[in-house]
Amino acid sequence: MRESACCSVCSKQTSEGIYVLSVFLCHDCEQEMVRTPVEDPKYQFFVDQMSKAHRSMIVS
Ligand SMILES: [Zn+2]
C-alpha cells in the first residue's frame, strides 16, 4: 500500500504522484506541467509552487 501525500501545487491528497526535488506532485499536476511549455506563465506558477514547497521543507 502506498502512502498518500499532499500535492504541492493543487493541495490534493493522493497516492498517485511523484517526488520532484523531494516535493510531491500529484499525477494530474505532473501531466499538466509536462504539457505546459516553459514560456507559458502557468509553467512559472508550477515552478514557484514547487520552490515554495521545497523551501518550507528546508525551514521546518
Ligand atoms: Zn496536484
N, CA, C, O and the ligand as a Tripos MOL2 file, in Angstrom:
@<TRIPOS>MOLECULE
protein
  241   239    61     0     0
PROTEIN
NO_CHARGES

@<TRIPOS>ATOM
      1 N           0.8400   -1.2040    0.0000 N.3       1 MET1
      2 CA          0.0000    0.0000    0.0000 C.3       1 MET1
      3 C           0.8720    1.2510    0.0000 C.2       1 MET1
      4 O           1.8010    1.3810    0.7970 O.2       1 MET1
      5 N           0.5570    2.1540   -0.8990 N.am      2 ARG2
      6 CA          1.3520    3.3760   -0.9720 C.3       2 ARG2
      7 C           0.7710    4.4490   -0.0640 C.2       2 ARG2
      8 O          -0.4410    4.5600    0.1200 O.2       2 ARG2
      9 N           1.6680    5.2180    0.4830 N.am      3 GLU3
     10 CA          1.2750    6.3090    1.3520 C.3       3 GLU3
     11 C           0.7580    7.4620    0.4930 C.2       3 GLU3
     12 O           1.3150    7.7390   -0.5680 O.2       3 GLU3
     13 N          -0.2870    8.1250    0.9350 N.am      4 SER4
     14 CA         -0.7390    9.2750    0.1730 C.3       4 SER4
     15 C          -0.0600   10.5360    0.6980 C.2       4 SER4
     16 O           0.3140   10.6210    1.8680 O.2       4 SER4
     17 N           0.0870   11.4970   -0.1830 N.am      5 ALA5
     18 CA          0.7330   12.7520    0.1730 C.3       5 ALA5
     19 C          -0.0750   13.9060   -0.3850 C.2       5 ALA5
     20 O          -0.9690   13.7140   -1.2090 O.2       5 ALA5
     21 N           0.2460   15.0950    0.0670 N.am      6 CYS6
     22 CA         -0.4750   16.2820   -0.3590 C.3       6 CYS6
     23 C           0.3000   16.9690   -1.4860 C.2       6 CYS6
     24 O           1.4740   17.3030   -1.3310 O.2       6 CYS6
     25 N          -0.3630   17.1700   -2.6060 N.am      7 CYS7
     26 CA          0.2890   17.7900   -3.7670 C.3       7 CYS7
     27 C           0.7020   19.2280   -3.4430 C.2       7 CYS7
     28 O          -0.0710   19.9860   -2.8580 O.2       7 CYS7
     29 N           1.9120   19.5910   -3.8250 N.am      8 SER8
     30 CA          2.4430   20.9260   -3.5350 C.3       8 SER8
     31 C           1.7950   22.0020   -4.3850 C.2       8 SER8
     32 O           1.8230   23.1780   -4.0220 O.2       8 SER8
     33 N           1.2120   21.6180   -5.5090 N.am      9 VAL9
     34 CA          0.6380   22.5970   -6.4220 C.3       9 VAL9
     35 C          -0.8560   22.7750   -6.1870 C.2       9 VAL9
     36 O          -1.3120   23.9060   -6.0240 O.2       9 VAL9
     37 N          -1.6340   21.6920   -6.1650 N.am     10 CYS10
     38 CA         -3.0890   21.8090   -6.0430 C.3      10 CYS10
     39 C          -3.5990   21.3750   -4.6690 C.2      10 CYS10
     40 O          -4.8020   21.4340   -4.4130 O.2      10 CYS10
     41 N          -2.6960   20.9400   -3.7790 N.am     11 SER11
     42 CA         -3.0360   20.5530   -2.4060 C.3      11 SER11
     43 C          -3.9290   19.3210   -2.3210 C.2      11 SER11
     44 O          -4.5230   19.0520   -1.2770 O.2      11 SER11
     45 N          -4.0230   18.5790   -3.4100 N.am     12 LYS12
     46 CA         -4.8440   17.3720   -3.4000 C.3      12 LYS12
     47 C          -4.1250   16.2480   -2.6620 C.2      12 LYS12
     48 O          -2.9150   16.0650   -2.8000 O.2      12 LYS12
     49 N          -4.8970   15.5000   -1.8740 N.am     13 GLN13
     50 CA         -4.3430   14.3680   -1.1390 C.3      13 GLN13
     51 C          -4.4900   13.1110   -1.9860 C.2      13 GLN13
     52 O          -5.6040   12.6700   -2.2690 O.2      13 GLN13
     53 N          -3.3630   12.5390   -2.3870 N.am     14 THR14
     54 CA         -3.4100   11.3850   -3.2760 C.3      14 THR14
     55 C          -2.1590   10.5280   -3.1490 C.2      14 THR14
     56 O          -1.1120   10.9940   -2.7000 O.2      14 THR14
     57 N          -2.2860    9.2730   -3.5510 N.am     15 SER15
     58 CA         -1.1140    8.4070   -3.5750 C.3      15 SER15
     59 C          -0.5390    8.3050   -4.9820 C.2      15 SER15
     60 O           0.5150    7.7100   -5.2050 O.2      15 SER15
     61 N          -1.2820    8.9180   -5.9490 N.am     16 GLU16
     62 CA         -0.8470    8.9090   -7.3350 C.3      16 GLU16
     63 C          -0.0200   10.1470   -7.6290 C.2      16 GLU16
     64 O          -0.5660   11.2230   -7.8740 O.2      16 GLU16
     65 N           1.2830    9.9980   -7.6060 N.am     17 GLY17
     66 CA          2.1100   11.1510   -7.9020 C.3      17 GLY17
     67 C           3.5870   10.8260   -7.8200 C.2      17 GLY17
     68 O           3.9790    9.6790   -7.6020 O.2      17 GLY17
     69 N           4.3880   11.8410   -7.9960 N.am     18 ILE18
     70 CA          5.8390   11.6550   -7.9710 C.3      18 ILE18
     71 C           6.4940   12.7050   -7.0780 C.2      18 ILE18
     72 O           5.9030   13.7450   -6.7890 O.2      18 ILE18
     73 N           7.7130   12.4210   -6.6490 N.am     19 TYR19
     74 CA          8.5010   13.4010   -5.9130 C.3      19 TYR19
     75 C           9.5220   14.0260   -6.8490 C.2      19 TYR19
     76 O          10.3180   13.3360   -7.4850 O.2      19 TYR19
     77 N           9.4790   15.3600   -6.9150 N.am     20 VAL20
     78 CA         10.4670   16.1010   -7.6930 C.3      20 VAL20
     79 C          11.2080   17.0070   -6.7220 C.2      20 VAL20
     80 O          10.5930   17.8700   -6.0960 O.2      20 VAL20
     81 N          12.5110   16.8280   -6.5870 N.am     21 LEU21
     82 CA         13.3070   17.5950   -5.6200 C.3      21 LEU21
     83 C          12.7000   17.4760   -4.2280 C.2      21 LEU21
     84 O          12.6500   18.4510   -3.4780 O.2      21 LEU21
     85 N          12.2470   16.2920   -3.8920 N.am     22 SER22
     86 CA         11.5950   15.9740   -2.6170 C.3      22 SER22
     87 C          10.2770   16.7180   -2.3950 C.2      22 SER22
     88 O           9.7480   16.7370   -1.2830 O.2      22 SER22
     89 N           9.7500   17.3300   -3.4580 N.am     23 VAL23
     90 CA          8.4410   17.9750   -3.4080 C.3      23 VAL23
     91 C           7.4450   17.0550   -4.1010 C.2      23 VAL23
     92 O           7.6870   16.5980   -5.2180 O.2      23 VAL23
     93 N           6.3110   16.7810   -3.4290 N.am     24 PHE24
     94 CA          5.3300   15.8690   -4.0170 C.3      24 PHE24
     95 C           4.4450   16.5710   -5.0240 C.2      24 PHE24
     96 O           3.9430   17.6690   -4.7820 O.2      24 PHE24
     97 N           4.2620   15.9130   -6.1630 N.am     25 LEU25
     98 CA          3.4250   16.4310   -7.2370 C.3      25 LEU25
     99 C           2.4350   15.3330   -7.6040 C.2      25 LEU25
    100 O           2.8510   14.2100   -7.8900 O.2      25 LEU25
    101 N           1.1280   15.6280   -7.6040 N.am     26 CYS26
    102 CA          0.1550   14.6040   -7.9560 C.3      26 CYS26
    103 C           0.2500   14.3010   -9.4620 C.2      26 CYS26
    104 O           0.8190   15.0710  -10.2350 O.2      26 CYS26
    105 N          -0.3120   13.1850   -9.8370 N.am     27 HIS27
    106 CA         -0.2200   12.7420  -11.2340 C.3      27 HIS27
    107 C          -0.7990   13.7860  -12.2020 C.2      27 HIS27
    108 O          -0.2340   14.0380  -13.2660 O.2      27 HIS27
    109 N          -1.9300   14.3860  -11.8170 N.am     28 ASP28
    110 CA         -2.5720   15.3860  -12.6730 C.3      28 ASP28
    111 C          -1.6580   16.5840  -12.9140 C.2      28 ASP28
    112 O          -1.5030   17.0400  -14.0470 O.2      28 ASP28
    113 N          -1.0530   17.0910  -11.8330 N.am     29 CYS29
    114 CA         -0.1930   18.2670  -11.9610 C.3      29 CYS29
    115 C           1.0810   17.9220  -12.7190 C.2      29 CYS29
    116 O           1.6010   18.7410  -13.4760 O.2      29 CYS29
    117 N           1.5680   16.7350  -12.5180 N.am     30 GLU30
    118 CA          2.7670   16.3060  -13.2310 C.3      30 GLU30
    119 C           2.4990   16.2910  -14.7340 C.2      30 GLU30
    120 O           3.2940   16.7980  -15.5250 O.2      30 GLU30
    121 N           1.3490   15.6920  -15.1180 N.am     31 GLN31
    122 CA          0.9710   15.6400  -16.5260 C.3      31 GLN31
    123 C           0.7670   17.0370  -17.0930 C.2      31 GLN31
    124 O           1.1770   17.3400  -18.2140 O.2      31 GLN31
    125 N           0.1240   17.8800  -16.2920 N.am     32 GLU32
    126 CA         -0.1470   19.2670  -16.7020 C.3      32 GLU32
    127 C           1.1630   20.0140  -16.9200 C.2      32 GLU32
    128 O           1.3080   20.7580  -17.8890 O.2      32 GLU32
    129 N           2.0980   19.8160  -16.0290 N.am     33 MET33
    130 CA          3.3850   20.5010  -16.1180 C.3      33 MET33
    131 C           4.1640   20.0470  -17.3420 C.2      33 MET33
    132 O           4.8150   20.8490  -18.0110 O.2      33 MET33
    133 N           4.0910   18.7590  -17.6250 N.am     34 VAL34
    134 CA          4.7770   18.2060  -18.7960 C.3      34 VAL34
    135 C           4.2060   18.8070  -20.0900 C.2      34 VAL34
    136 O           4.9290   19.0470  -21.0560 O.2      34 VAL34
    137 N           2.8940   19.0410  -20.0770 N.am     35 ARG35
    138 CA          2.2300   19.5740  -21.2700 C.3      35 ARG35
    139 C           2.4100   21.0790  -21.4250 C.2      35 ARG35
    140 O           2.2400   21.6180  -22.5190 O.2      35 ARG35
    141 N           2.7540   21.7590  -20.3280 N.am     36 THR36
    142 CA          2.8580   23.2110  -20.3600 C.3      36 THR36
    143 C           4.2220   23.6560  -20.8980 C.2      36 THR36
    144 O           5.2570   23.2350  -20.3800 O.2      36 THR36
    145 N           4.2300   24.4930  -21.9200 N.am     37 PRO37
    146 CA          5.5160   24.9700  -22.4360 C.3      37 PRO37
    147 C           6.1990   25.9040  -21.4370 C.2      37 PRO37
    148 O           5.5410   26.6110  -20.6730 O.2      37 PRO37
    149 N           7.5230   25.8910  -21.4600 N.am     38 VAL38
    150 CA          8.2980   26.6690  -20.4870 C.3      38 VAL38
    151 C           7.9640   28.1600  -20.5470 C.2      38 VAL38
    152 O           8.0010   28.8430  -19.5240 O.2      38 VAL38
    153 N           7.6390   28.6690  -21.7420 N.am     39 GLU39
    154 CA          7.3500   30.1000  -21.8920 C.3      39 GLU39
    155 C           5.9360   30.4740  -21.4180 C.2      39 GLU39
    156 O           5.5980   31.6540  -21.3300 O.2      39 GLU39
    157 N           5.1210   29.4650  -21.1160 N.am     40 ASP40
    158 CA          3.7810   29.7110  -20.6000 C.3      40 ASP40
    159 C           3.8610   30.1790  -19.1450 C.2      40 ASP40
    160 O           4.5730   29.5760  -18.3420 O.2      40 ASP40
    161 N           3.1210   31.2700  -18.7930 N.am     41 PRO41
    162 CA          3.1540   31.7630  -17.4090 C.3      41 PRO41
    163 C           2.7440   30.6900  -16.3900 C.2      41 PRO41
    164 O           3.1430   30.7280  -15.2260 O.2      41 PRO41
    165 N           1.9380   29.7350  -16.8650 N.am     42 LYS42
    166 CA          1.4890   28.6570  -15.9810 C.3      42 LYS42
    167 C           2.6570   27.7740  -15.5480 C.2      42 LYS42
    168 O           2.6600   27.2250  -14.4450 O.2      42 LYS42
    169 N           3.6340   27.6460  -16.4160 N.am     43 TYR43
    170 CA          4.8090   26.8450  -16.0850 C.3      43 TYR43
    171 C           5.5590   27.4750  -14.9160 C.2      43 TYR43
    172 O           6.0330   26.7900  -14.0090 O.2      43 TYR43
    173 N           5.6500   28.8100  -14.9670 N.am     44 GLN44
    174 CA          6.3110   29.5370  -13.8780 C.3      44 GLN44
    175 C           5.5500   29.3430  -12.5710 C.2      44 GLN44
    176 O           6.1480   29.2610  -11.4990 O.2      44 GLN44
    177 N           4.2190   29.2690  -12.6730 N.am     45 PHE45
    178 CA          3.3960   29.0210  -11.4890 C.3      45 PHE45
    179 C           3.7520   27.6820  -10.8590 C.2      45 PHE45
    180 O           3.8770   27.5880   -9.6380 O.2      45 PHE45
    181 N           3.9140   26.6650  -11.6620 N.am     46 PHE46
    182 CA          4.2930   25.3420  -11.1550 C.3      46 PHE46
    183 C           5.6530   25.4050  -10.4610 C.2      46 PHE46
    184 O           5.8430   24.8680   -9.3700 O.2      46 PHE46
    185 N           6.5910   26.0790  -11.1290 N.am     47 VAL47
    186 CA          7.9490   26.1920  -10.5800 C.3      47 VAL47
    187 C           7.9140   26.9320   -9.2380 C.2      47 VAL47
    188 O           8.5750   26.5360   -8.2780 O.2      47 VAL47
    189 N           7.1230   28.0190   -9.1940 N.am     48 ASP48
    190 CA          7.0070   28.8000   -7.9630 C.3      48 ASP48
    191 C           6.4350   27.9690   -6.8260 C.2      48 ASP48
    192 O           6.9580   27.9740   -5.7110 O.2      48 ASP48
    193 N           5.3440   27.2470   -7.1240 N.am     49 GLN49
    194 CA          4.6960   26.4260   -6.1030 C.3      49 GLN49
    195 C           5.6630   25.3710   -5.5610 C.2      49 GLN49
    196 O           5.6990   25.0860   -4.3640 O.2      49 GLN49
    197 N           6.4350   24.8090   -6.4740 N.am     50 MET50
    198 CA          7.3570   23.7530   -6.0690 C.3      50 MET50
    199 C           8.5340   24.2910   -5.2830 C.2      50 MET50
    200 O           8.9710   23.6650   -4.3170 O.2      50 MET50
    201 N           9.0580   25.4450   -5.6810 N.am     51 SER51
    202 CA         10.2000   26.0020   -4.9510 C.3      51 SER51
    203 C           9.7540   26.5080   -3.5860 C.2      51 SER51
    204 O          10.5130   26.4460   -2.6190 O.2      51 SER51
    205 N           8.5070   27.0160   -3.5060 N.am     52 LYS52
    206 CA          7.9450   27.4350   -2.2190 C.3      52 LYS52
    207 C           7.8530   26.2360   -1.2760 C.2      52 LYS52
    208 O           8.2610   26.3000   -0.1170 O.2      52 LYS52
    209 N           7.3120   25.1560   -1.8000 N.am     53 ALA53
    210 CA          7.1550   23.9420   -1.0010 C.3      53 ALA53
    211 C           8.5090   23.3900   -0.5900 C.2      53 ALA53
    212 O           8.6850   22.9030    0.5270 O.2      53 ALA53
    213 N           9.4520   23.4700   -1.4990 N.am     54 HIS54
    214 CA         10.7900   22.9650   -1.2340 C.3      54 HIS54
    215 C          11.4630   23.7830   -0.1410 C.2      54 HIS54
    216 O          12.1120   23.2290    0.7460 O.2      54 HIS54
    217 N          11.3070   25.1010   -0.2060 N.am     55 ARG55
    218 CA         11.8980   25.9940    0.7870 C.3      55 ARG55
    219 C          11.2860   25.7650    2.1690 C.2      55 ARG55
    220 O          12.0030   25.7100    3.1680 O.2      55 ARG55
    221 N           9.9600   25.6320    2.2220 N.am     56 SER56
    222 CA          9.2960   25.4570    3.5080 C.3      56 SER56
    223 C           9.7130   24.1360    4.1480 C.2      56 SER56
    224 O           9.6840   23.9890    5.3700 O.2      56 SER56
    225 N          10.1000   23.1780    3.3050 N.am     57 MET57
    226 CA         10.5570   21.8840    3.8250 C.3      57 MET57
    227 C          11.9260   22.0130    4.4970 C.2      57 MET57
    228 O          12.2070   21.3600    5.5020 O.2      57 MET57
    229 N          12.7630   22.8640    3.9210 N.am     58 ILE58
    230 CA         14.1090   23.0780    4.4750 C.3      58 ILE58
    231 C          14.0030   23.8070    5.8160 C.2      58 ILE58
    232 O          14.7150   23.4770    6.7640 O.2      58 ILE58
    233 N          13.1120   24.7970    5.8890 N.am     59 VAL59
    234 CA         12.9330   25.5800    7.1060 C.3      59 VAL59
    235 C          12.4610   24.7060    8.2560 C.2      59 VAL59
    236 O          12.9720   24.7990    9.3720 O.2      59 VAL59
    237 N          11.4710   23.8490    7.9700 N.am     60 SER60
    238 CA         10.8700   23.0600    9.0430 C.3      60 SER60
    239 C          11.6080   21.7770    9.3600 C.2      60 SER60
    240 O          11.1950   21.0300   10.2470 O.2      60 SER60
    241 ZN         -1.7030   18.4320   -7.9220 Zn       61 ZN61
@<TRIPOS>BOND
     1     1     2 1
     2     2     3 1
     3     3     4 2
     4     3     5 am
     5     5     6 1
     6     6     7 1
     7     7     8 2
     8     7     9 am
     9     9    10 1
    10    10    11 1
    11    11    12 2
    12    11    13 am
    13    13    14 1
    14    14    15 1
    15    15    16 2
    16    15    17 am
    17    17    18 1
    18    18    19 1
    19    19    20 2
    20    19    21 am
    21    21    22 1
    22    22    23 1
    23    23    24 2
    24    23    25 am
    25    25    26 1
    26    26    27 1
    27    27    28 2
    28    27    29 am
    29    29    30 1
    30    30    31 1
    31    31    32 2
    32    31    33 am
    33    33    34 1
    34    34    35 1
    35    35    36 2
    36    35    37 am
    37    37    38 1
    38    38    39 1
    39    39    40 2
    40    39    41 am
    41    41    42 1
    42    42    43 1
    43    43    44 2
    44    43    45 am
    45    45    46 1
    46    46    47 1
    47    47    48 2
    48    47    49 am
    49    49    50 1
    50    50    51 1
    51    51    52 2
    52    51    53 am
    53    53    54 1
    54    54    55 1
    55    55    56 2
    56    55    57 am
    57    57    58 1
    58    58    59 1
    59    59    60 2
    60    59    61 am
    61    61    62 1
    62    62    63 1
    63    63    64 2
    64    63    65 am
    65    65    66 1
    66    66    67 1
    67    67    68 2
    68    67    69 am
    69    69    70 1
    70    70    71 1
    71    71    72 2
    72    71    73 am
    73    73    74 1
    74    74    75 1
    75    75    76 2
    76    75    77 am
    77    77    78 1
    78    78    79 1
    79    79    80 2
    80    79    81 am
    81    81    82 1
    82    82    83 1
    83    83    84 2
    84    83    85 am
    85    85    86 1
    86    86    87 1
    87    87    88 2
    88    87    89 am
    89    89    90 1
    90    90    91 1
    91    91    92 2
    92    91    93 am
    93    93    94 1
    94    94    95 1
    95    95    96 2
    96    95    97 am
    97    97    98 1
    98    98    99 1
    99    99   100 2
   100    99   101 am
   101   101   102 1
   102   102   103 1
   103   103   104 2
   104   103   105 am
   105   105   106 1
   106   106   107 1
   107   107   108 2
   108   107   109 am
   109   109   110 1
   110   110   111 1
   111   111   112 2
   112   111   113 am
   113   113   114 1
   114   114   115 1
   115   115   116 2
   116   115   117 am
   117   117   118 1
   118   118   119 1
   119   119   120 2
   120   119   121 am
   121   121   122 1
   122   122   123 1
   123   123   124 2
   124   123   125 am
   125   125   126 1
   126   126   127 1
   127   127   128 2
   128   127   129 am
   129   129   130 1
   130   130   131 1
   131   131   132 2
   132   131   133 am
   133   133   134 1
   134   134   135 1
   135   135   136 2
   136   135   137 am
   137   137   138 1
   138   138   139 1
   139   139   140 2
   140   139   141 am
   141   141   142 1
   142   142   143 1
   143   143   144 2
   144   143   145 am
   145   145   146 1
   146   146   147 1
   147   147   148 2
   148   147   149 am
   149   149   150 1
   150   150   151 1
   151   151   152 2
   152   151   153 am
   153   153   154 1
   154   154   155 1
   155   155   156 2
   156   155   157 am
   157   157   158 1
   158   158   159 1
   159   159   160 2
   160   159   161 am
   161   161   162 1
   162   162   163 1
   163   163   164 2
   164   163   165 am
   165   165   166 1
   166   166   167 1
   167   167   168 2
   168   167   169 am
   169   169   170 1
   170   170   171 1
   171   171   172 2
   172   171   173 am
   173   173   174 1
   174   174   175 1
   175   175   176 2
   176   175   177 am
   177   177   178 1
   178   178   179 1
   179   179   180 2
   180   179   181 am
   181   181   182 1
   182   182   183 1
   183   183   184 2
   184   183   185 am
   185   185   186 1
   186   186   187 1
   187   187   188 2
   188   187   189 am
   189   189   190 1
   190   190   191 1
   191   191   192 2
   192   191   193 am
   193   193   194 1
   194   194   195 1
   195   195   196 2
   196   195   197 am
   197   197   198 1
   198   198   199 1
   199   199   200 2
   200   199   201 am
   201   201   202 1
   202   202   203 1
   203   203   204 2
   204   203   205 am
   205   205   206 1
   206   206   207 1
   207   207   208 2
   208   207   209 am
   209   209   210 1
   210   210   211 1
   211   211   212 2
   212   211   213 am
   213   213   214 1
   214   214   215 1
   215   215   216 2
   216   215   217 am
   217   217   218 1
   218   218   219 1
   219   219   220 2
   220   219   221 am
   221   221   222 1
   222   222   223 1
   223   223   224 2
   224   223   225 am
   225   225   226 1
   226   226   227 1
   227   227   228 2
   228   227   229 am
   229   229   230 1
   230   230   231 1
   231   231   232 2
   232   231   233 am
   233   233   234 1
   234   234   235 1
   235   235   236 2
   236   235   237 am
   237   237   238 1
   238   238   239 1
   239   239   240 2
@<TRIPOS>SUBSTRUCTURE
     1 MET1         2 RESIDUE 1 A MET
     2 ARG2         6 RESIDUE 1 A ARG
     3 GLU3        10 RESIDUE 1 A GLU
     4 SER4        14 RESIDUE 1 A SER
     5 ALA5        18 RESIDUE 1 A ALA
     6 CYS6        22 RESIDUE 1 A CYS
     7 CYS7        26 RESIDUE 1 A CYS
     8 SER8        30 RESIDUE 1 A SER
     9 VAL9        34 RESIDUE 1 A VAL
    10 CYS10       38 RESIDUE 1 A CYS
    11 SER11       42 RESIDUE 1 A SER
    12 LYS12       46 RESIDUE 1 A LYS
    13 GLN13       50 RESIDUE 1 A GLN
    14 THR14       54 RESIDUE 1 A THR
    15 SER15       58 RESIDUE 1 A SER
    16 GLU16       62 RESIDUE 1 A GLU
    17 GLY17       66 RESIDUE 1 A GLY
    18 ILE18       70 RESIDUE 1 A ILE
    19 TYR19       74 RESIDUE 1 A TYR
    20 VAL20       78 RESIDUE 1 A VAL
    21 LEU21       82 RESIDUE 1 A LEU
    22 SER22       86 RESIDUE 1 A SER
    23 VAL23       90 RESIDUE 1 A VAL
    24 PHE24       94 RESIDUE 1 A PHE
    25 LEU25       98 RESIDUE 1 A LEU
    26 CYS26      102 RESIDUE 1 A CYS
    27 HIS27      106 RESIDUE 1 A HIS
    28 ASP28      110 RESIDUE 1 A ASP
    29 CYS29      114 RESIDUE 1 A CYS
    30 GLU30      118 RESIDUE 1 A GLU
    31 GLN31      122 RESIDUE 1 A GLN
    32 GLU32      126 RESIDUE 1 A GLU
    33 MET33      130 RESIDUE 1 A MET
    34 VAL34      134 RESIDUE 1 A VAL
    35 ARG35      138 RESIDUE 1 A ARG
    36 THR36      142 RESIDUE 1 A THR
    37 PRO37      146 RESIDUE 1 A PRO
    38 VAL38      150 RESIDUE 1 A VAL
    39 GLU39      154 RESIDUE 1 A GLU
    40 ASP40      158 RESIDUE 1 A ASP
    41 PRO41      162 RESIDUE 1 A PRO
    42 LYS42      166 RESIDUE 1 A LYS
    43 TYR43      170 RESIDUE 1 A TYR
    44 GLN44      174 RESIDUE 1 A GLN
    45 PHE45      178 RESIDUE 1 A PHE
    46 PHE46      182 RESIDUE 1 A PHE
    47 VAL47      186 RESIDUE 1 A VAL
    48 ASP48      190 RESIDUE 1 A ASP
    49 GLN49      194 RESIDUE 1 A GLN
    50 MET50      198 RESIDUE 1 A MET
    51 SER51      202 RESIDUE 1 A SER
    52 LYS52      206 RESIDUE 1 A LYS
    53 ALA53      210 RESIDUE 1 A ALA
    54 HIS54      214 RESIDUE 1 A HIS
    55 ARG55      218 RESIDUE 1 A ARG
    56 SER56      222 RESIDUE 1 A SER
    57 MET57      226 RESIDUE 1 A MET
    58 ILE58      230 RESIDUE 1 A ILE
    59 VAL59      234 RESIDUE 1 A VAL
    60 SER60      238 RESIDUE 1 A SER
    61 ZN61       241 GROUP 0 **** ****
